[in-house]
Amino acid sequence: MPKRGMQPIRRHELVVAAVQAIHERGLNGVTMGDIAKRAGVSPALAHHYFGSKDELLSATMRHLLGEFALAARRRLAEAGDPRGRVDAILEACFAPEQFSPAVISAWLAFYMQSIHDTAAARLLAIYLKRLEANLRHDLRPLVGDGAPALARGIAAMIDGLWLHAALPTLHRSPGEALGILRDYVDGRLAVART
């Protein structure tokens, strides 16, 4: 039986270990035993906390989404105007801690899992709706009724740049990805103003 108060610590260790293991071996190539070993716990304890690899992946994504939300809120709190708030969201998406190779691998595994797993699909849908809603809110003063279409375009660009980052031949640095996205947003805003 685990010690009292250890569950949050062990769960966090397993989530961190899952991110690294998925990056190194891919979701299909990693087992709960591999993740448990990396976290320094027994496979039985990993199963006790999460039940299955799918549940661990969902917990991992909730953790990553929580970290992203905190980073975005910090940046949004410092933004002064709608354009600054859009930039704050973009910066959170491409912050070095979010845009690391291991985190990118975990996100891609999660996207693939959502095709077959309704819980993962639901979590992904919530994330995408929140991202677009936040973008729409801050784009509306800048482009009016064009905000929904521009928010969808920005979200698609974010996904595309993350996909590029996962591919060894197309890897982009966080700064380069953010620059590409800012150029896109600036171009769309310029068109909307004419």
C-alpha positions as CSV (number, residue, x, y, z in Angstrom):
1,M,0.0,0.0,0.0
2,P,1.5,3.4,-1.0
3,K,2.3,5.9,1.8
4,R,-0.3,8.5,2.6
5,G,0.2,11.7,0.7
6,M,2.3,10.1,-1.9
7,Q,-0.4,9.6,-4.5
8,P,-0.1,13.2,-6.0
9,I,3.6,12.9,-6.1
10,R,3.6,9.4,-7.7
11,R,0.9,10.4,-10.2
12,H,3.0,13.4,-11.3
13,E,6.1,11.3,-11.6
14,L,4.2,8.8,-13.8
15,V,2.9,11.7,-16.0
16,V,6.4,13.1,-16.4
17,A,7.8,9.6,-17.2
18,A,5.0,9.1,-19.7
19,V,6.0,12.2,-21.6
20,Q,9.6,11.1,-21.8
21,A,8.8,7.5,-22.7
22,I,6.3,8.4,-25.4
23,H,8.9,10.7,-26.9
24,E,11.6,8.0,-26.9
25,R,9.5,5.0,-28.0
26,G,6.2,6.3,-29.3
27,L,2.8,5.5,-27.7
28,N,2.5,2.1,-29.3
29,G,6.1,1.2,-28.3
30,V,5.8,2.0,-24.6
31,T,4.1,-0.1,-21.9
32,M,2.9,0.8,-18.4
33,G,5.8,-1.2,-17.2
34,D,8.3,1.0,-19.1
35,I,6.6,4.2,-17.7
36,A,6.6,2.8,-14.2
37,K,10.2,1.8,-14.4
38,R,11.2,5.3,-15.6
39,A,9.2,6.8,-12.7
40,G,10.8,4.4,-10.2
41,V,7.6,2.7,-9.2
42,S,6.2,-0.8,-9.8
43,P,3.9,-1.5,-12.8
44,A,1.2,-2.6,-10.3
45,L,1.3,0.9,-8.6
46,A,1.1,2.6,-12.0
47,H,-2.0,0.5,-12.8
48,H,-3.4,1.3,-9.4
49,Y,-3.2,5.0,-10.0
50,F,-4.3,5.1,-13.7
51,G,-5.8,1.7,-14.6
52,S,-4.5,1.7,-18.2
53,K,-2.1,3.3,-20.5
54,D,-5.1,5.2,-22.1
55,E,-6.0,6.7,-18.7
56,L,-2.4,7.6,-18.1
57,L,-2.3,9.4,-21.5
58,S,-5.5,11.3,-20.7
59,A,-4.0,12.3,-17.3
60,T,-0.8,13.3,-19.1
61,M,-2.7,15.5,-21.5
62,R,-4.8,17.1,-18.7
63,H,-1.5,17.9,-17.0
64,L,0.0,19.4,-20.2
65,L,-3.2,21.4,-20.8
66,G,-3.1,22.7,-17.2
67,E,0.5,23.8,-17.7
68,F,-0.5,25.5,-21.0
69,A,-3.4,27.3,-19.4
70,L,-1.2,28.6,-16.6
71,A,1.3,29.9,-19.1
72,A,-1.4,31.5,-21.2
73,R,-3.1,33.2,-18.2
74,R,0.2,34.6,-17.0
75,R,0.9,36.1,-20.4
76,L,-2.7,37.3,-20.8
77,A,-2.6,39.1,-17.5
78,E,0.4,41.2,-18.8
79,A,-1.2,42.0,-22.2
80,G,-2.7,45.4,-22.5
81,D,-4.8,45.4,-25.7
82,P,-6.5,42.8,-28.0
83,R,-3.5,42.4,-30.3
84,G,-1.3,41.9,-27.2
85,R,-3.7,39.3,-25.9
86,V,-3.6,37.4,-29.2
87,D,0.2,37.5,-29.0
88,A,0.0,36.2,-25.5
89,I,-1.9,33.2,-26.6
90,L,0.5,32.6,-29.5
91,E,3.5,33.0,-27.2
92,A,2.0,30.4,-24.7
93,C,1.6,27.9,-27.6
94,F,5.2,28.2,-28.6
95,A,6.8,28.8,-25.2
96,P,10.0,26.6,-24.9
97,E,8.5,24.5,-22.1
98,Q,5.5,23.7,-24.3
99,F,7.3,23.4,-27.6
100,S,9.9,20.9,-26.4
101,P,10.4,17.7,-28.4
102,A,9.1,15.4,-25.6
103,V,5.9,17.5,-25.1
104,I,5.3,17.7,-28.9
105,S,5.6,13.9,-29.1
106,A,3.0,13.5,-26.2
107,W,0.6,15.9,-27.9
108,L,0.9,14.0,-31.2
109,A,0.2,10.8,-29.4
110,F,-2.8,12.4,-27.8
111,Y,-4.1,13.6,-31.1
112,M,-3.8,10.1,-32.6
113,Q,-5.4,8.6,-29.5
114,S,-8.4,10.9,-29.8
115,I,-9.3,9.2,-33.1
116,H,-10.2,6.0,-31.3
117,D,-10.7,7.0,-27.7
118,T,-13.9,9.0,-26.8
119,A,-12.4,10.4,-23.6
120,A,-9.4,11.7,-25.4
121,A,-11.6,13.1,-28.2
122,R,-13.7,14.9,-25.7
123,L,-10.6,16.4,-23.9
124,L,-9.2,17.5,-27.3
125,A,-12.5,19.1,-28.3
126,I,-12.6,21.1,-25.1
127,Y,-9.0,22.3,-25.6
128,L,-9.7,23.3,-29.2
129,K,-13.0,25.1,-28.4
130,R,-11.3,27.1,-25.6
131,L,-8.4,28.0,-27.8
132,E,-10.7,29.3,-30.6
133,A,-13.0,31.0,-28.1
134,N,-10.1,32.9,-26.5
135,L,-8.8,33.9,-29.9
136,R,-12.2,35.0,-31.2
137,H,-12.7,37.1,-28.1
138,D,-9.5,39.0,-28.6
139,L,-9.8,39.1,-32.4
140,R,-13.3,40.5,-32.5
141,P,-12.2,44.1,-31.7
142,L,-9.6,43.8,-34.5
143,V,-11.6,42.2,-37.3
144,G,-15.2,42.2,-36.2
145,D,-17.2,39.4,-37.8
146,G,-14.1,37.9,-39.3
147,A,-12.9,36.8,-35.9
148,P,-14.3,33.2,-36.0
149,A,-12.7,32.4,-39.4
150,L,-9.3,34.0,-38.3
151,A,-9.4,32.1,-35.0
152,R,-9.9,28.8,-36.9
153,G,-7.1,29.7,-39.2
154,I,-4.7,30.5,-36.3
155,A,-5.6,27.3,-34.6
156,A,-4.9,25.3,-37.8
157,M,-1.6,27.1,-38.2
158,I,-0.7,26.2,-34.6
159,D,-1.4,22.6,-35.2
160,G,0.5,22.6,-38.5
161,L,3.6,24.2,-36.9
162,W,3.5,21.7,-34.1
163,L,3.3,18.9,-36.7
164,H,6.3,20.3,-38.5
165,A,8.2,20.5,-35.2
166,A,7.6,16.8,-34.6
167,L,9.1,15.8,-38.0
168,P,12.9,15.6,-37.9
169,T,13.2,17.1,-41.4
170,L,11.0,20.1,-40.7
171,H,11.7,20.9,-37.1
172,R,11.3,24.6,-36.3
173,S,12.5,26.4,-33.2
174,P,9.9,28.1,-30.9
175,G,11.0,31.5,-32.2
176,E,10.8,30.5,-35.8
177,A,7.3,29.0,-35.4
178,L,6.1,32.0,-33.5
179,G,7.5,34.3,-36.2
180,I,5.7,32.4,-39.0
181,L,2.4,32.5,-37.0
182,R,2.8,36.3,-36.3
183,D,3.4,37.0,-40.0
184,Y,0.2,35.1,-40.8
185,V,-1.8,37.0,-38.2
186,D,-0.3,40.4,-39.2
187,G,-1.2,39.6,-42.9
188,R,-4.7,38.7,-42.1
189,L,-5.2,41.7,-39.9
190,A,-3.9,44.0,-42.7
191,V,-6.3,42.4,-45.1
192,A,-9.2,42.9,-42.7
193,R,-8.4,46.6,-42.3
194,T,-8.5,47.3,-46.0
